[in-house]
Each structure stands twice: as C-alpha cells, then as structure tokens.
C-alpha cells in the first residue's frame, strides 16, 4: 500500500517557557455544519477558529486563558465551545462568534479532558486533580464529583444514550460510570498504555456513534473494543502500528475509524472487516483528529501545532463515512424521532436519568425537540416490550423495562428545559486576568488598583487620580491571587476565589492610615467563596457563594451576617449605604435577567430601598454603583445608564444611551458619573475591556434622556427640561432629608433656587418653539409648569409680542388661577411629584403678599421682601419642613430661618429684575421681527411668525445665564 504525505499549516507554535521547541498536546474540532475548524495547543493560551474553505485567511483568535489550552469540546449543536487549560480553568464561549461567556469552574491542577453530553446541558471536566466534575452548563453548578481514578484523567466520553460516562487515566485504567447514581459500573485496570511521563500524549476513549461499543487504545499497538453494558472485550483492531496508539476517532456513521500512533502515522480502518484501508505518514506525531461531519475528509493536527485536511480519506469505491449514520436508540432499543416534549422543571441532577437527546443547548437557546413520537403516553407495556431486540443483554432489558414502566404510568420522555444562563457575579471596575499583562482589580472615581501576575505571586499597585492627595502608597506583593478589590478614601479590600488544597477563599482589608500598628486584617473561608466586595464609612462587606452578606468593621470585627434571597450579581458601597444586586429567578425565555436590588443603611441597620432592577431586553448588568451625588446607578450591556429616583414611589430613569453616542467599533467601560456627565473609558472592538498600559483616557459624556424625535425639532430643549426636572426632584428630596435631621439647608436652598430659574428659562424657550410650531395646547401646558411669577408674566409678554391674543388670554387666566389658589393655600407646584406634594404647605401671609403685588399691572417694586421666592415650590417645602420640625429642633430652625430670609428676598429681587431684562429683550427682538416678512413655511393663529434662527438669537442675546443672581 502506497504511503502518501499531507502538507500541514502552522496554527500554534510549540514553544515552552524557555523558548525551546517542545512537542505539545494539540486539539482539533469540527463544528456541526463543517463551516469552522477549531484548534488549540497546550503550549499556546489562545484558541484559533479557522475557515476551512479559506485556509489562507487569518483565524479568529480567542485569548482568555493565561496558559496553554489542553482540552476542547463543542456542544452537539455547535453553539457552545468549552476549553480547559493548564491555568486550571474551564471557560465557555459562544460559537462561532467566540464571545466569552463564563468561567464555568476551576481546578487546583491543569485540565486534561472535556466532554459534553448529548443534550449539551452537562459538561464533564477532568485533569490532574483527583475528581471528575460534572457541571451543569445552565447555571454553572457542579452536579457531581466522581472520584475513583488513581492518576490524572486524560480521556472522557459520554455515551450517546446519556446513561454512561467512560473515563481513562494516564496509568491505563478505564472506568464505566452510571450517570444516574454516580457509581462505578466496571473497572478495567491497565488496559491502556501508561503515559504518565509524557503530557503530549493522552490516553483517550471514544464511543461508537450507535453507543454500543467503547474504543480504547490497547497495550499491543492496537485498539480494543468493549461492550457498553458488560464491558467485555469484543475484538481489537491490530495492524501496522509499530508503537502505541495515541489518538482515535470514529467516522460519523461508525463504519470507519482513524487511529494515530507514536510511530507518526495515521491508519484508516474498516471496523466491520477489522482491517486498515489507507494510511498517511507524517513528520511529527499526530495528537488530534476529527472526521468532517459533512463529506469525506479528516482534520488532523500534530504535536508541533500544524494542522491540515486529509481529503478523500475513504476510497470512492467504498461507502461514504457520512452515509447511513445510525439513528440513536434509548436504553430500551426504541428509535427516537422528533416531537415536542414537555419541558423538565428540574434542570438539575434529574437529567442524568433522562434520555437527553434533543437539540437543545444552553448556549444556543433553541427550542427543545421531542424525544419520541408515541402519541399515546398510556400505551400498553407489552406493546413496547415487543419492540425490544431479542438479543439484548439482561442489564439492558432490565433498564428498558424500567423506562417502559414509566411510560405506562403516563410519563413522557423529557429533557431538561434549556434555561438560559444566569449572569455570573462580577466586581464593578474589575477586568478579567490576562497572562503577562496588568489588569484592573478596581477602577472608580477615586483611583485604581492594578495587578500583574508573576511566577506564583502578583504585584499590586494603588494609584489615586488626584496625585496631590498625599504620598503614593507602597506596592503590595500578593501571594493569595486576588481577583477583586474595592477602594475608598480610608482603605482598600481584596478577595480571591477558592483555591489551594483546602479550597479556601481570602478576604483582606488594608487601611491607608491608622493610629495603631498591624491594622491590616484578613479572613479565610473554607468551602465558601467570596464573590463581591464593597467598602463604606467604617465598614467592609463581602458577599459569598453561600448567599451570605458578611459585614465587618474597618478594624476587622465581624458585625453582621445576613442571608440574601438569591445569588449575588454585584454590590457597591458609599458612606453608610451598601447596595446589593441579586438574582430573583432564572432568566426568562426572552433571555432577560431577573435581578433585584437592595440598599442597606449599615449605621442604622435598616433597609430603606428594595425593588427590581430594570435592564434593556436581552442585556446583562455591566456596572453598578453610586453617582458623585449619591444616586444609585446601573449600566447594562446594551449601553443604557439608569439612575434611581424617588419619583412615582421609586423608579429608574434612563439618562444615557450609548447607541446614540458611540461609533460602531467603540464600546464604553463605565467608571462613574455626576449630575451631568458620564465618566467612562472608550475602547475599540473587539476588545472586551480597557487595558492598563497604555494608561486609559477617561472620557466625559453628556447625560441625555433617550427622547423621541420631537415634531418641533426641539429635542435638546425637551431633554434639558426632563433633566432639570429630575435634578430639581433630587434636590428637594435631599432638602427634606436634611430638614428632617434638623440640618441647615442653606446650600441646597441656593441650589434649588438656581435650578428653578434654569428650568423656567428652558420652559420659556419651549413655549417659544411651540408658538412657532403652532402647538398652542402644548404651550399652555408648559405655562402651567412655570414656577416664578415673573416667568409667567414673561410668557404672557412673549405670546403677546408674537400676536397670539387667544393664547395670551389663556396665559392670563392660568396666572390668575394660580394667584387665587395661592391666596387660598391650595396651590400645588406642577414640578413636584406626589411624594413632594404631600409635604408642601402654603404660607398664608406670603400668599397674600404675592396676591397684592401681582394684582398690579406693573412689575413689582424691588422693595418687596419675602421669606420665600414667589411661587418657588422648593422653598415652600423647606419652610414647611421647618414648621414641621419646629418643636423637635426649635433653636436650629429659628436660626436657619433668620439667616435665610434676607437671601430669599435678594433672590426674588434678582429673579424679577433678570426676568424683566429677558422679557424686555424678547420684546425688542420681536418688534424687529414683526417688521420682517413672515415665513411662508410656518403658520400661527394670526400668520405672524418668529423663525428658529431669531429665537436662537433671542436666547443668546445675554452672554451669561439671565437667571444668574445679581448683587444688590
């Protein structure tokens, strides 16, 4: 037989840590449609996704592991890729996009083998550790740990019927596991080669596509076949391999098998005839092979990281390797067809006893497919038993009878419902680890904590954005492997996931200054993993995998331990407040995360806020924290920023959307926000997060509500109006809180007055736009929202100048009604929400004074002095709060009231004078405007118009804010 040669292409470099060329274990996989080829190498931390149709094109590279990738597995419907590495982690990726999903588990030693079950709902992972982990890919939970091997496990294989798991270790022992019970059915000692001294050579096991036979490399340079139920040796494939077989692969129809040996050749076998039909010789040993699922080809990769495609593997005169692929049978031998099953509610270990043969995948989110086509679930048991093959082994018949009995009781064959992946816990401001690169453990508005890994330890540095706040803090050597941190003005807290032989997690706090020595402290958790940490004033919080919220003092005293309602997602702290986000339930079928937030007041031991956390449909939470003013805020993966407000009984307002700001190749990584700006780092796709070096530049973006396109073309004004309303509500809430605590509200009083004046100016401009656009009803609504009397008179003069007498008459009626209500004490400011209105009381004396002054046609005299500005709702609230707390804090109230009265009178005079100036300017502009020809494209009730250009000129005549206070 002529030996052919195949040219290979380099995919990975087999270079060890000393830059020496060294053989490595390499893997290769096909996807279900043969559109992508995946390769990996134990000497390369990256995974490559190749286009087999265009091999010259550069592959897509996935760089998420910190060390060589030793194992790959692709879910049966090719929507989820799992990878294991020397870095002890197992990661899941979306396929073929390569988007990183999650770190599904970690080991204490390198991973050597991975395998999905037939439904894709479970992945088995094993390596140099003692146990084999069966992981639920739906929620990342470890369903079971199987222990029985005495050496590193190098091969895993679920049988196609999902009853058994076959495993092999480096000393040549093969174990058959029953998935339902987790017990060992059969032990075959020393049946495979002992390869414990060579990590580039892995013992493997593989089930035939019909699930009846298990293939294992033998001790005589052959492949031995074992029965699925009895583990008896059936036959062996022995030919021209002169050294042990190191890899084997069944063809899709099970008629052929490819074997590679340490002798650097591949043999193709006709399994039924037990003879080889073709072979290839290679320069280096082949460590991985995969039959093309569609066509007659075999993908191979050698220990030097070179891969290639062997076309026409099976001679054309013989049956194609993809022809007559066997229909899978369940344990009673009945063929399974497509039909819609009832979803299983369990989603846990119960699926080990089910025939999970559907196409459902947790990563694909496809609709489940039914497992049988029996229309009558109460079909007679005897009818089903008659379908059993007569030569079934006794164990198989017993299992079939049990399954059929279930059917006789009306139970249908089901699979675990494809529940979507719940979001993993994350630390705000932290980035994933990268081998040899610095990463952020924390990045907030105060500073950064960065770490870079070295051999066995990490180097941690803390830097503040304000370099003038004091001397730079010394760096820290980390031997714990911290992956998360939090930072405030007083100190920093660090934590790491479970690691080491005792599987322990560590929490450590380092104050920046202390009067005592040895003020640093740490806590260890055995069998409990810290997920998120947070800091506040004199407290440290850690939320763990047991859903415990552990609260410590900054001195290390364990103060409180609370149980949360669900798994934690993230947390953030500010002063006395700790905000925690947890899962409420599994994801919805629409892939929406169900999250809940809680705000704890640590100093008072209360929980002032709780509720659902809204997210954009199909998104997940990416940042959570407090603004500079203390507003609770969140940012999701769709780029929507929300803040919590007390309006409407407590709700979230969307104040920013990246879809209207960013370019197509940009993403935003949020750091924080204040009242008007979002602080973020802009990074380019396909990066998933910013890099530490070069130092990222902090970008400031304007906050803006996602308003719809206005028919007036006044989107900016409408956004400004909503933003001012939100800020005014926040200021009033803070004033109420401070007044309730008997604190001086003078500073907030000034801020509230300025915001009211700014809002009135915005409303006047909106009224002008409505008049130009002939939206008179909307203009009337805006008139009712003005706060200051002078603003209302200014609006009347504005519409009068625009020659809209009907509108002017309505405006006059609104003003008169306002004054009457004020005199009766029944006026309620339209800018206040229901909660604010409840605390608003009218001052009768002030109302009478206002009514007297406004009853005149002329502008009120500057000599009028009020204790509150005319029609200024926030100041009424302040006064009402003072009256409410007069008995409890009499001295403070009297002093505050006395000190604020002159400033209020000064504000009223200032506002009135400035409003007069603006109205006068408005009149002058409109006089000039009325002499110009009218714009034929704009209509008003009397055919007189003011163009947008001239309105812009009107608002820009005064170079500064016309509502800015002027000295008297």
MIKEMI-800465 format. One record per residue (C-alpha): x, y negated, z negated; residue in one letter. Coordinates in steps of 0.5 Angstrom, whole numbers, plus 500, padded with zeros to 3 digits. Each point is the difference from the previous one (the first is absolute). Layout:
<pts>
X_Y_Z_A
...
</pts>
This chain:
<pts>
500_500_500_X
503_493_502_X
501_495_494_X
498_493_502_X
502_494_497_X
496_494_498_X
502_493_499_X
499_496_494_X
499_493_498_X
502_497_493_X
495_498_496_X
503_500_493_X
508_499_498_X
502_506_496_X
505_496_495_X
501_501_493_X
501_494_494_X
508_501_502_X
498_498_508_X
502_507_501_X
496_504_506_X
497_506_496_X
494_505_502_X
493_498_497_X
494_503_500_X
495_496_505_X
493_501_502_X
495_499_506_X
493_500_500_X
495_499_506_X
493_496_499_X
493_504_502_X
500_497_507_X
507_500_501_X
501_493_501_X
505_499_495_X
506_503_497_X
503_499_493_X
507_502_498_X
504_499_493_X
506_502_497_X
503_501_493_X
506_495_502_X
495_494_502_X
495_497_496_X
496_498_506_X
495_504_504_X
499_499_507_X
494_500_504_X
501_502_508_X
496_499_506_X
502_507_504_X
497_497_506_X
505_494_500_X
506_503_496_X
505_494_502_X
495_495_496_X
503_499_493_X
496_504_495_X
495_497_494_X
505_500_494_X
497_500_493_X
504_498_495_X
497_501_493_X
505_506_497_X
506_498_496_X
504_506_502_X
499_506_505_X
494_503_503_X
500_507_498_X
492_502_502_X
495_498_505_X
493_502_500_X
494_498_504_X
493_501_499_X
496_504_504_X
496_495_504_X
507_496_500_X
497_493_497_X
505_501_493_X
507_501_500_X
504_503_494_X
507_499_498_X
505_503_495_X
507_497_498_X
506_501_496_X
497_494_497_X
495_504_496_X
494_497_503_X
495_503_504_X
496_494_505_X
494_500_504_X
500_496_507_X
494_498_504_X
501_504_507_X
502_498_505_X
501_492_498_X
505_502_495_X
497_496_495_X
502_501_493_X
494_503_495_X
503_502_494_X
505_504_495_X
496_506_499_X
504_503_495_X
508_500_497_X
504_506_498_X
506_500_496_X
504_503_505_X
501_500_508_X
494_502_504_X
501_506_505_X
493_502_503_X
493_497_501_X
493_503_503_X
493_498_501_X
494_505_499_X
496_501_506_X
495_494_498_X
506_495_498_X
497_499_493_X
506_503_497_X
507_500_501_X
505_504_497_X
507_498_498_X
506_503_497_X
507_500_500_X
506_501_495_X
495_499_494_X
497_506_496_X
493_499_502_X
496_499_507_X
495_494_499_X
493_501_504_X
498_493_501_X
493_497_502_X
501_495_505_X
494_497_499_X
501_497_493_X
508_502_499_X
498_504_494_X
504_506_499_X
495_506_500_X
505_505_498_X
507_502_499_X
502_507_502_X
506_503_496_X
504_507_502_X
506_499_504_X
507_500_497_X
503_496_505_X
499_494_505_X
494_501_504_X
501_499_508_X
494_502_503_X
493_499_499_X
494_502_504_X
492_500_499_X
497_506_504_X
495_497_505_X
494_503_496_X
502_496_494_X
500_506_495_X
507_501_499_X
507_496_500_X
506_503_502_X
507_498_497_X
507_502_501_X
506_497_496_X
508_500_501_X
501_506_497_X
496_504_505_X
493_501_495_X
493_500_504_X
494_499_495_X
493_500_502_X
496_495_496_X
492_501_500_X
498_492_500_X
493_501_496_X
503_503_494_X
507_497_501_X
503_507_498_X
506_504_504_X
497_506_504_X
506_503_503_X
507_499_499_X
506_502_505_X
507_500_497_X
506_499_504_X
496_501_507_X
503_493_503_X
507_498_500_X
504_497_494_X
501_493_503_X
501_496_493_X
507_498_502_X
498_496_507_X
495_495_500_X
500_499_507_X
497_507_501_X
493_501_497_X
496_507_499_X
493_499_503_X
494_504_500_X
494_499_505_X
493_503_501_X
498_502_507_X
494_496_503_X
495_505_498_X
502_500_493_X
501_508_500_X
508_500_500_X
505_497_496_X
507_499_503_X
506_500_496_X
508_500_502_X
503_506_499_X
506_503_497_X
503_503_506_X
500_494_505_X
492_502_501_X
493_497_499_X
496_504_495_X
492_500_501_X
496_501_494_X
492_502_499_X
496_494_497_X
497_504_495_X
504_505_498_X
507_497_501_X
502_507_503_X
505_500_506_X
497_501_506_X
506_499_505_X
506_496_502_X
503_496_506_X
507_502_501_X
504_499_506_X
507_496_502_X
500_495_494_X
507_502_497_X
499_495_494_X
494_499_495_X
494_496_503_X
500_493_497_X
493_498_503_X
494_503_504_X
494_497_503_X
493_504_502_X
497_498_507_X
493_496_500_X
497_507_502_X
504_504_495_X
503_505_506_X
507_497_500_X
505_498_495_X
506_496_501_X
506_501_495_X
506_496_499_X
507_503_496_X
506_498_497_X
503_503_507_X
498_494_503_X
495_503_505_X
492_500_501_X
496_506_502_X
493_500_502_X
496_507_498_X
494_503_503_X
498_502_493_X
495_506_502_X
506_503_504_X
505_499_495_X
505_497_505_X
503_494_502_X
498_497_507_X
505_494_500_X
506_496_496_X
504_494_500_X
507_499_498_X
502_493_496_X
506_496_498_X
497_500_493_X
495_504_495_X
493_498_501_X
497_498_494_X
493_499_502_X
495_502_506_X
493_498_502_X
495_503_505_X
497_495_504_X
492_500_499_X
498_499_507_X
505_503_505_X
506_505_501_X
505_496_496_X
504_501_494_X
503_494_496_X
507_501_496_X
505_496_496_X
507_502_498_X
504_499_493_X
503_494_504_X
494_496_501_X
499_502_507_X
493_502_503_X
497_502_506_X
495_503_504_X
500_507_503_X
495_500_506_X
497_507_502_X
502_504_494_X
496_506_502_X
500_502_508_X
495_498_504_X
498_508_501_X
498_501_493_X
494_497_496_X
501_492_498_X
502_499_493_X
493_496_499_X
496_505_504_X
495_504_495_X
501_496_494_X
497_504_495_X
493_498_496_X
501_499_493_X
497_505_495_X
498_499_493_X
501_506_495_X
494_504_502_X
502_500_507_X
494_496_503_X
502_495_505_X
500_492_498_X
496_496_505_X
499_492_500_X
494_498_496_X
499_494_495_X
501_502_492_X
497_497_494_X
506_496_497_X
503_503_494_X
499_496_494_X
506_503_496_X
506_497_504_X
505_504_495_X
502_507_499_X
494_503_502_X
502_499_507_X
505_506_499_X
494_505_500_X
497_497_507_X
502_501_507_X
502_493_501_X
501_501_508_X
496_494_502_X
504_494_504_X
499_495_494_X
506_496_498_X
501_496_494_X
504_495_505_X
496_501_506_X
493_498_496_X
497_504_506_X
493_503_499_X
500_507_497_X
499_506_504_X
496_506_498_X
503_507_499_X
494_505_502_X
495_500_505_X
495_504_496_X
493_496_500_X
497_504_494_X
504_500_494_X
496_505_497_X
502_505_505_X
500_508_497_X
506_502_497_X
500_506_504_X
500_497_507_X
506_496_498_X
504_506_498_X
498_504_506_X
505_494_504_X
506_503_496_X
505_503_504_X
500_508_498_X
508_500_498_X
500_494_495_X
505_501_494_X
496_502_494_X
502_493_497_X
497_496_506_X
494_504_500_X
499_498_492_X
501_493_502_X
496_500_506_X
494_503_495_X
501_494_495_X
500_495_505_X
493_503_503_X
497_501_494_X
501_492_499_X
496_499_507_X
495_505_497_X
499_495_495_X
499_495_505_X
507_496_499_X
502_498_507_X
508_499_502_X
502_494_498_X
507_496_500_X
502_494_495_X
497_494_503_X
505_495_503_X
500_495_494_X
505_494_502_X
506_498_497_X
499_496_494_X
505_495_499_X
507_501_496_X
502_496_494_X
504_494_502_X
504_495_496_X
499_493_503_X
506_496_503_X
504_507_501_X
503_503_506_X
501_508_502_X
507_502_499_X
505_500_506_X
506_504_500_X
506_496_499_X
496_494_500_X
498_495_495_X
492_500_498_X
496_495_496_X
497_503_493_X
497_494_499_X
499_493_504_X
495_495_497_X
499_492_500_X
506_500_494_X
505_504_503_X
502_507_503_X
503_507_497_X
504_504_505_X
504_506_500_X
504_504_504_X
502_508_500_X
507_503_499_X
502_507_498_X
496_501_494_X
498_493_498_X
497_494_502_X
503_493_500_X
494_495_498_X
500_492_500_X
495_495_498_X
500_493_503_X
496_494_499_X
497_496_506_X
502_494_495_X
507_500_499_X
500_494_496_X
496_504_494_X
507_503_497_X
506_504_501_X
499_506_504_X
498_507_497_X
505_505_500_X
499_506_505_X
498_507_497_X
502_507_501_X
494_504_501_X
501_508_498_X
493_501_500_X
498_499_507_X
495_494_499_X
495_499_506_X
495_495_497_X
501_493_496_X
497_494_498_X
503_493_498_X
497_494_496_X
504_494_496_X
501_505_494_X
503_506_503_X
499_506_505_X
497_507_499_X
503_506_504_X
497_507_501_X
501_506_504_X
496_506_503_X
501_507_496_X
507_503_502_X
505_505_497_X
500_507_497_X
495_497_494_X
495_497_506_X
501_493_496_X
498_493_501_X
503_494_497_X
498_493_498_X
505_495_498_X
499_492_498_X
506_495_501_X
498_493_496_X
504_495_503_X
502_497_493_X
499_502_493_X
502_498_493_X
502_507_499_X
505_505_503_X
497_506_503_X
494_497_502_X
499_505_506_X
496_506_499_X
497_506_504_X
495_505_500_X
500_507_503_X
494_504_503_X
500_508_500_X
495_502_505_X
498_493_501_X
502_496_506_X
500_492_500_X
496_498_506_X
500_492_499_X
503_495_495_X
498_493_498_X
502_494_496_X
497_494_496_X
501_496_494_X
503_504_494_X
497_507_503_X
502_505_505_X
496_505_504_X
500_507_503_X
495_504_504_X
502_507_500_X
498_506_504_X
495_503_495_X
496_493_501_X
503_497_493_X
501_493_499_X
505_499_495_X
501_493_497_X
507_498_497_X
502_494_496_X
506_497_503_X
504_503_494_X
498_507_502_X
494_501_495_X
495_505_503_X
494_496_499_X
494_503_504_X
499_506_504_X
494_499_505_X
497_506_505_X
498_497_506_X
494_502_504_X
504_502_506_X
507_501_504_X
503_493_500_X
502_497_506_X
504_494_498_X
500_495_494_X
502_492_499_X
501_496_493_X
500_493_499_X
501_497_493_X
494_503_496_X
497_503_506_X
501_507_503_X
496_502_506_X
500_508_502_X
497_503_506_X
498_507_500_X
496_505_505_X
493_500_499_X
499_507_504_X
502_503_506_X
501_496_507_X
493_499_504_X
499_504_506_X
502_493_504_X
507_500_496_X
498_495_496_X
504_500_493_X
495_499_494_X
504_496_495_X
498_497_493_X
504_494_496_X
500_499_493_X
503_494_497_X
502_501_492_X
502_494_495_X
506_503_497_X
500_495_494_X
492_500_498_X
499_508_502_X
495_498_505_X
498_502_507_X
497_493_503_X
499_503_507_X
499_506_504_X
497_502_507_X
501_503_506_X
506_498_505_X
498_498_507_X
504_502_506_X
500_499_507_X
496_506_503_X
506_506_502_X
505_496_496_X
504_501_493_X
503_496_495_X
507_497_501_X
501_494_495_X
496_499_493_X
502_494_495_X
498_493_498_X
501_493_503_X
504_495_497_X
494_497_497_X
498_507_497_X
495_502_505_X
499_508_501_X
502_501_508_X
501_506_504_X
502_501_507_X
499_506_505_X
503_504_506_X
495_496_505_X
503_493_497_X
495_498_496_X
501_496_494_X
495_499_495_X
499_496_493_X
495_502_494_X
496_494_498_X
494_500_495_X
495_497_505_X
494_505_501_X
501_503_494_X
507_502_502_X
502_502_507_X
506_500_505_X
502_494_505_X
504_502_507_X
504_494_500_X
505_502_505_X
500_505_506_X
507_502_504_X
496_501_506_X
499_493_502_X
507_498_498_X
506_506_502_X
502_502_506_X
499_507_503_X
507_502_498_X
500_497_493_X
498_502_493_X
499_497_493_X
503_502_494_X
497_496_494_X
504_497_494_X
494_496_497_X
496_494_501_X
498_493_497_X
494_496_501_X
501_498_507_X
506_504_503_X
501_508_501_X
508_502_499_X
502_506_504_X
506_503_504_X
498_500_507_X
504_507_503_X
500_503_507_X
496_506_502_X
502_506_500_X
503_499_493_X
495_501_494_X
503_495_495_X
506_495_500_X
507_501_499_X
504_498_494_X
506_498_505_X
500_495_503_X
496_496_495_X
493_500_502_X
497_493_501_X
494_498_496_X
494_497_505_X
495_496_497_X
493_501_504_X
494_495_499_X
494_504_497_X
494_500_504_X
493_503_500_X
498_504_506_X
495_495_502_X
496_502_506_X
501_495_506_X
495_494_499_X
495_497_505_X
503_493_498_X
507_502_501_X
502_498_493_X
503_507_498_X
505_496_496_X
495_496_496_X
496_505_498_X
506_505_498_X
502_494_496_X
493_499_497_X
500_507_498_X
507_500_497_X
498_494_496_X
494_503_497_X
504_506_498_X
505_495_496_X
495_496_497_X
497_506_497_X
506_503_498_X
502_493_496_X
493_500_497_X
501_507_497_X
507_498_497_X
497_494_497_X
494_504_497_X
505_505_497_X
505_494_497_X
494_496_497_X
497_507_497_X
507_501_497_X
500_492_498_X
506_498_504_X
501_494_503_X
497_500_508_X
503_493_502_X
505_503_505_X
494_504_503_X
496_495_500_X
504_496_504_X
501_506_505_X
492_501_500_X
499_492_502_X
505_500_506_X
497_507_502_X
493_497_500_X
503_494_504_X
503_504_505_X
494_504_501_X
496_494_501_X
504_498_505_X
500_506_504_X
493_500_500_X
499_493_503_X
504_503_506_X
496_506_500_X
494_495_500_X
503_496_506_X
501_506_504_X
493_503_499_X
497_493_502_X
505_500_507_X
497_507_501_X
493_499_499_X
500_504_494_X
496_496_495_X
497_505_496_X
507_502_498_X
502_493_499_X
494_500_495_X
502_506_496_X
507_497_500_X
498_494_497_X
497_503_494_X
507_503_498_X
503_494_499_X
502_498_493_X
501_493_499_X
495_495_501_X
505_495_504_X
501_506_505_X
492_501_501_X
500_492_502_X
506_501_504_X
496_506_504_X
494_495_501_X
504_495_503_X
503_505_504_X
494_502_503_X
497_493_501_X
506_498_504_X
499_506_504_X
493_497_501_X
496_506_497_X
495_497_497_X
496_506_498_X
506_503_497_X
502_494_496_X
493_500_497_X
500_507_498_X
507_499_497_X
497_494_496_X
494_505_498_X
506_505_497_X
503_495_497_X
494_497_496_X
498_507_498_X
507_501_497_X
499_494_496_X
493_502_498_X
503_507_498_X
506_497_496_X
495_495_496_X
496_506_498_X
506_504_499_X
498_506_505_X
505_499_505_X
505_506_501_X
506_499_505_X
500_504_506_X
507_501_500_X
499_504_493_X
499_508_500_X
494_503_496_X
505_501_494_X
503_493_500_X
493_497_500_X
498_504_494_X
505_496_496_X
498_493_504_X
496_495_496_X
498_493_502_X
502_494_495_X
494_495_500_X
504_494_498_X
505_501_506_X
494_502_505_X
496_493_498_X
506_496_501_X
501_503_507_X
493_499_502_X
500_493_498_X
507_499_504_X
498_504_506_X
493_497_500_X
503_493_503_X
502_500_508_X
506_497_499_X
507_504_498_X
500_501_492_X
504_495_497_X
507_502_497_X
499_498_493_X
495_506_499_X
504_505_496_X
497_508_499_X
502_505_496_X
500_505_506_X
500_498_507_X
494_499_504_X
497_507_502_X
506_503_498_X
498_507_498_X
507_503_498_X
500_494_495_X
493_501_497_X
502_507_499_X
506_498_496_X
495_495_496_X
495_506_499_X
505_505_497_X
503_494_496_X
493_499_497_X
499_508_499_X
506_501_496_X
500_493_496_X
498_504_494_X
506_505_500_X
505_495_502_X
498_493_499_X
506_497_499_X
503_502_506_X
494_499_504_X
500_493_497_X
507_498_502_X
499_503_507_X
494_496_502_X
503_494_497_X
506_501_504_X
497_502_507_X
494_494_500_X
505_495_503_X
503_504_505_X
493_502_502_X
498_493_501_X
506_499_504_X
499_506_505_X
493_497_501_X
502_493_502_X
506_503_504_X
495_505_504_X
495_495_501_X
505_495_503_X
503_505_504_X
493_503_503_X
499_492_501_X
506_500_504_X
499_506_504_X
492_498_502_X
503_493_502_X
505_503_504_X
495_505_503_X
495_494_502_X
506_496_503_X
501_506_505_X
493_502_501_X
499_492_502_X
505_501_505_X
498_507_502_X
493_497_501_X
502_495_506_X
503_506_504_X
496_504_505_X
497_506_497_X
503_507_501_X
495_504_505_X
502_506_498_X
498_499_492_X
493_498_498_X
497_498_494_X
493_498_498_X
501_493_503_X
505_501_505_X
506_497_496_X
506_504_499_X
507_500_497_X
505_504_503_X
504_505_497_X
506_496_501_X
497_494_497_X
498_504_494_X
507_502_499_X
503_493_501_X
495_498_494_X
502_506_495_X
507_498_502_X
500_492_499_X
502_501_493_X
507_502_500_X
499_504_493_X
494_503_496_X
495_495_500_X
497_503_494_X
507_500_496_X
499_496_494_X
503_493_500_X
502_496_494_X
496_495_496_X
</pts>
